[in-house]
Amino acid sequence: MGSSTRCCAKPLDPLRRRLLFALGALPLGTVGLLVNDGAAVADAASRARLWRDGTGNWFLDADLGFERFPAVWEDLLQRGIAMPLRLELMLYRERWYWSDQLVFGKFWRITIRHQPVTQDWLLTVGDTTQVFYDRETLLQSLRLIRGWPVAGDVFNPLADVRAELRLAVDLSQLPQTLRASALGNDVYAWEVGPYRWYPWRKR
């Protein structure tokens, strides 16, 4: 359903991070919630959480705060062009030596499609596809993430571990004919989040 990685990383400057995302190597990072903003962290914590079942497996619940897709993507979807998305979850240990340490990362590839002939809307997450009869029902399903599998019992639930969650258009997965015009053109870029919170810090 998704991919994950465990590694260490140094922060990238915004220009390099944006370039790597365009090439498909990294997710796009734009201005979002500030970690040291207590209200922002509290809001993110109310929107997303990690929880563990009885066998030790971890899952994600999240309420993504968006109403609709951008107008340019509404138009492309109506014309039958698929909208590729990437939902990513990153866990960082704060101030590990001189920078935050990326201790775990996972992403889910999501594709939104509209079939003009049948008027059906399709939501694909990994290898699983759901069919919806209208756009609003699809949007509601995408906004309310419930029980998406994250990993087995691999987390060390420390209080200084910060979680970041974001949903963004994956420009690297666009059709070749559209990718050329999309790279470097912000009209095709779209991001929800990032939501940042501390999953194991007592409130």
C-alpha positions in Angstrom: 0.0 0.0 0.0 3.0 2.3 0.5 6.7 2.4 0.9 8.9 3.1 3.9 12.4 3.9 4.9 14.5 4.3 8.0 17.5 6.6 7.7 19.4 9.6 8.9 19.4 12.9 7.0 20.5 16.5 7.1 18.0 19.2 6.3 18.0 20.3 2.6 17.7 23.9 1.6 14.3 24.8 0.1 15.6 25.2 -3.5 17.4 21.8 -3.6 14.4 20.1 -1.9 12.0 21.5 -4.5 14.3 20.4 -7.4 14.6 16.9 -6.0 10.9 16.6 -5.6 10.4 17.6 -9.2 12.8 14.8 -10.2 10.9 12.3 -8.0 13.6 11.9 -5.4 12.0 13.8 -2.5 8.6 15.2 -1.5 7.9 18.9 -2.0 8.4 20.9 1.1 6.7 24.3 1.2 5.9 26.8 4.0 3.7 25.1 6.6 3.0 24.9 10.3 5.9 26.0 12.5 7.0 23.4 15.0 7.6 25.9 17.7 4.1 27.2 17.4 2.2 25.6 20.2 -1.2 26.3 18.7 -0.2 24.9 15.3 1.2 21.7 16.9 -2.0 21.3 19.0 -4.1 21.7 15.9 -2.0 19.1 14.0 -2.2 16.7 16.9 -6.0 17.0 16.8 -5.9 16.2 13.0 -3.6 13.2 13.0 -2.5 10.4 15.3 -0.5 7.2 15.2 -2.0 4.2 17.1 -1.0 0.6 17.7 -3.2 -2.4 17.7 -2.9 -5.4 20.0 -0.3 -7.1 17.9 2.1 -4.1 17.9 1.4 -2.8 14.4 1.1 0.9 13.9 -1.6 2.7 11.9 -2.4 6.3 10.9 -5.6 8.3 11.4 -5.8 11.8 9.9 -8.3 14.5 9.0 -6.8 16.4 6.1 -8.0 20.0 6.0 -9.0 20.7 2.4 -12.3 21.4 0.7 -11.6 20.6 -3.0 -8.9 20.2 -5.6 -7.4 23.3 -7.3 -9.3 24.6 -10.4 -6.5 23.5 -12.8 -6.8 19.9 -11.5 -10.6 20.0 -11.5 -10.3 20.8 -15.2 -7.7 18.1 -16.0 -9.7 15.5 -14.1 -12.9 16.3 -16.0 -10.9 15.8 -19.2 -9.9 12.3 -18.0 -6.3 13.1 -16.9 -5.3 11.3 -13.7 -4.2 13.3 -10.7 -1.2 11.6 -9.0 -0.8 12.3 -5.3 1.8 11.4 -2.6 0.9 11.2 1.1 4.0 11.0 3.2 4.7 10.5 6.9 8.1 11.3 8.4 9.3 10.9 11.9 12.2 13.0 13.1 14.2 12.9 16.3 14.8 16.6 17.2 18.3 18.0 17.6 20.2 14.9 16.9 23.7 16.4 17.1 23.5 19.4 14.8 20.3 18.6 12.9 17.1 16.6 13.3 17.4 12.9 12.5 15.0 11.3 10.1 14.3 8.0 11.8 11.4 6.7 9.8 9.6 7.6 6.5 6.7 6.2 4.6 4.7 7.3 1.6 1.6 6.2 -0.1 1.0 6.7 -3.8 -2.5 7.9 -4.5 -4.2 8.4 -7.9 -7.5 10.2 -8.5 -9.3 9.5 -11.8 -12.6 10.6 -13.4 -14.2 8.6 -16.1 -16.2 11.0 -18.3 -18.3 8.3 -19.9 -19.6 6.7 -16.8 -19.1 9.8 -14.5 -17.4 7.5 -11.9 -14.6 8.8 -9.7 -11.8 6.4 -8.8 -9.5 6.6 -5.8 -6.5 4.3 -6.0 -4.1 3.8 -3.0 -1.3 1.5 -3.8 -2.9 -1.5 -5.5 -6.4 -0.9 -4.1 -9.0 1.1 -6.1 -12.4 2.3 -4.8 -15.1 3.6 -7.2 -17.4 6.5 -6.2 -20.4 7.8 -7.9 -19.7 11.5 -7.2 -16.7 13.7 -6.4 -17.8 14.8 -3.0 -17.9 11.2 -1.7 -14.4 10.6 -3.0 -13.1 13.8 -1.4 -14.6 12.8 1.9 -12.9 9.4 1.7 -9.5 11.0 0.9 -9.9 13.6 3.7 -10.7 11.1 6.4 -7.8 8.6 6.7 -8.6 5.8 9.0 -6.4 2.8 9.9 -3.9 3.1 7.1 -1.1 0.7 7.9 2.3 2.3 8.7 4.7 -0.3 10.1 5.2 -3.1 12.5 6.5 -2.6 16.0 9.6 -0.6 14.9 9.1 2.7 16.6 10.9 3.9 19.8 8.1 6.1 21.2 10.3 8.9 22.5 8.9 12.3 23.6 11.3 14.2 21.3 10.1 12.4 18.1 8.2 14.7 15.8 5.8 13.5 13.1 5.2 15.3 9.8 2.3 14.5 7.5 1.7 16.1 4.1 -0.3 15.4 0.9 1.0 16.8 -2.4 0.7 16.4 -6.1 3.5 14.1 -7.3 4.8 15.9 -10.3 7.2 13.0 -11.1 4.2 10.8 -11.9 2.5 13.1 -14.4 2.3 12.0 -18.1 5.3 13.0 -20.0 3.4 15.5 -22.2 2.1 17.3 -19.1 5.3 16.9 -16.9 7.3 19.2 -19.2 4.9 22.1 -18.7 4.3 21.3 -15.0 7.9 21.4 -13.8 8.7 24.9 -12.5 5.0 25.9 -12.9 3.4 26.4 -9.5 -0.1 26.3 -11.0 0.1 22.5 -11.0 1.6 22.2 -7.5 -0.8 21.6 -4.6 0.0 20.6 -1.0 -2.0 20.0 2.1 0.0 20.4 5.3 2.5 19.7 6.5 0.9 18.8 9.8 3.5 18.5 12.6 3.0 17.0 16.0 4.6 14.9 18.7 2.9 11.5 18.8 4.4 10.4 22.2 4.7 13.7 24.1 2.3 14.1 27.0 -0.1 17.0 26.6 
